Amino acid sequence: MSILLAVQHASNSTSALCILGAILISATIIPVSLCLRRDFLAFKALGPGGTPSTIPGYIRVKLLGLFALRNPYEPAPIPEDLQLKKGYLCSRALPQRSHPRPETRGIAPHRQITQRAEQDTFVALKGAIEDLGRNGGDHLTIGTSCFEKKGTGLFSTSPAKRTCRGEICHVHSSDGSLHLTLHPLDARSVLEAGWGERHPISRGGVFERFVPKGFVMVYAPQDDGEIAVVLEIVKAAAWYVGGEGGP
């Protein structure tokens, strides 16, 4: 009898442990699953970009996020062997941006969440960039962004710097911001004047397979005056990507 009671007690203890384990596992898995679901939906809400809005795309972005810059507002070090010692903007002092920096999110896509451009401002900016492509002679052209796989991109027909098929910049229809590639000193000027920030993985080295080291987000212009400033930055990108013969 004592043996039977011992077996029954052991069985009851095992069942209790199994139930407790199941409760603990559920208490962990359910919140984690909900958190992952919210994060995935936030990723999808950024809209289409260079990475598909799928679970594999989400996983890829999360892995890249492990290597994201700690401070995208801090300029990259200036290389000692830099051939062009002055940037395009060195003789054109950028005015200080009058707004606080907007909130941005993501890696691919990388988007501006606050201070988005009004539709008429976006249309004016996009039209001005298209005019640059049409009126830039043989060395500039307009096409679909190579980085984004959609949207308007400005390209150099004979790029001196390695970018995605010579892409100079592209503009995002969802927020009015841009991504472009700048000379290190011009990138510093843009960051210090508050007009943009470095792309989260613009580290150079092996990450240049994704974006160039000088890849910068320029914030969406808020009015015609800011469009003029942003266009100067676009011209700086054209000058750098295409060599010293840019507009």
N, C-alpha and C positions, 0 to 999 in steps of 0.2 A: 504493500500500500504506500509506504513511504517513497518507494522508487517512482510509482505512478504520480504521486503528488509533486515530486521533484521534476519529473518530465513535463507535467502540466505547467508548473511554475516557470520552467525554462521557456516553454513554448509561448506562454503569455508575455514573458519579458521580451522575447524575440519579436513578437507581434507589435508590442508597444514601441520598441526601438525602430521597427520598420515604419510604423505610422508616424513617429516623431521625425524620422529621416525624410519621409515623403513631404511632411509639412514644411520642414526647413528648406528642402529643395524647391518646393513650390513658392515659398516666401522669397526665395532668391531669383528664381527663373522668371516669375511673372513681372516683377518690377524691372528687371533687366530687359526683358522682351518689350515692355511698354516704352522704356527709355530708348531702345534701339529703333522702335517703330517711329517715335516722335522725331528722332534724329534723321532717319531716312526720309520722312515726309518733309522735314525742313530742307534737306538736300534737294529733293524734287521741286520744292517751292521756289528754289533759285532759278528754275527754268532751264531750257536747253542750253548747252554750251559745248565745250570740247570733250566732255565725258558723258556717255549715255546715262540717262536717268533710270538706271537699272540697279539691281542688287550687286552684280559684279562691278559696275561703275562706282557705286557707293563704297564698296570695299577698297577699290583702288584709291579713291580719294582719301579714305581713312588712313591707309598705309602711307600715302604721301604726307598726310598731316603730321606724322611722327617726325618729319624733317622740316616742318614749316619754320620760317624765321620767327624768332622770339619778339623782335621789334621791327615791324615793317616800315616804321617812320625813320629809322636810323639809316643814313646813306651807307652804301657799300664802300669798303676801302678803295682808294684810287690805286690802280696797278702802277708799279714803278716803271714798267716797260711800255706804258701807254704811248702810242705813236702820236696821236693828236693831243697835244698838251692843252688845248683850249676847246671848250664846247661851243656850240652854236649860240647858246644863251649867255655866254660870258660877256658879250658886248651889248646885251639886251636885258637889263635888269628886270626880273619878274616882280610885279607888285605882290605884296602879301595878300593872300586870299582872306576875304573879310569874314568868312564863316568858320565856325569850329569844324574840325574834321567830321565827316559823316561816318555812320556805322557801316562797316563792310563785313561780308561773310563769305566763306567758301574758299575753295582752291581752284576747282575746275567743275562748275563755273565759279568765278570770283566776282561778286556783285556788290553794288552799293545799295544799301537798304534804306537810308534816310537821305534827304535833300536830293531826291531824284529830279531829273529835268522835266519841265512841263513839255507837253507834246509839241507845241510850236517851237520851243527852244531846241528840242531834239531834231526836228525836221530842218531847222536852220543850220544846225551843226553838221548834220549828215550831208546837206546840200553843199555846204562850204567845203567839206572834205572831198566830195565828188568833183567839185570845181577844181580843186587842187590837182586831182588825178587827170582831169580832162585838159587842163591848161598847163600841165607840168612838162610838156614836151615829150620826147621819146623815153625819158627815164622814169616816168611815173604812170601808173595805170590803176584802174579800179576793178575789183573783183570780189568774189565771196571769200570771207576770212578763212585763212588756212588753219589758224589756231581754233577758231570757234566752230568751223564747218557750216556756218550760216552768217548772215548779216554782212554789212558793208566793210570791206577792207581796202586799205591803200597799200600799193605794192611798188617796190623798186624793180624796174626791168633788168637792172644790172647791179644787184646788191654787192656791196663791199663787205658787209657784215653778215654772219650766219644767222638767219631767222627762218621762219617757216615759209619757204618759197619766196623769200624776199619781202615778206609782209612788214610794212612800216607801222601800221596801226589798224585797229578795228574799233567800231563804236557799238555799244550795246543798246538795242532798242528798248529793253526792259527798264533801264534806269538812266540812260544818257551818258554813262561813263565810258572811258576808253582804256584800252591797253595798247602800249607802244614800247618800242625799244630805243633807249637813249644813251648817248655818250655818258660815261660815269660822272663827269662834272655837271652835265645838264640834269641828270637824275638827281644829283645832290641839290641843285638849285630848286628843282620842282618840289622836293621833299621839304626843304628848309622854308620855302615860301608857302607851304601848306596846300599845294595844288594836287598832291597825290601821295601815293605810298608804293613801296615795292611789292611785287607779287610774292605771295607767301613762300614759293619755292624757287625764287630767282637767286639761287645760291651760286650758280656757275658749276663747273666741273661736270659730274655725271648728270646733274639736273638740267643741263642745257639740252638734253634730249627732249625735255618737256617745254621749257621756256628759256629765252636768252637771259644772261646774267643781268642785263640792263632793262629787264621787263618791268614796266611801271604801270600802275593804274592811275589815270588822271580822272579826277572827280568830275561829275556832270556839271556843266555850266548852268548858272541860274538865270542869266540874262545875256543880252547882246554884248555887253562889255566883257563878260567872262568868256563868251565864245571867242572873242578876239584874242584873249590870252591863251586859251586852249589851242587855237590855230597856230600860234607861235610855237607852242610845244610840239604840235604835230610837224611843223616845218623843221624843228630841231631833230625829230626822229627821222624825217626824210633825209636830211643832211647826213646824219650818222649812218643809217642803214645803206644809203646809196653812195657814200663817200662824200668828199668835200664839195661835190657839185650839186648838192640839194638846193631847194628853193630858198 
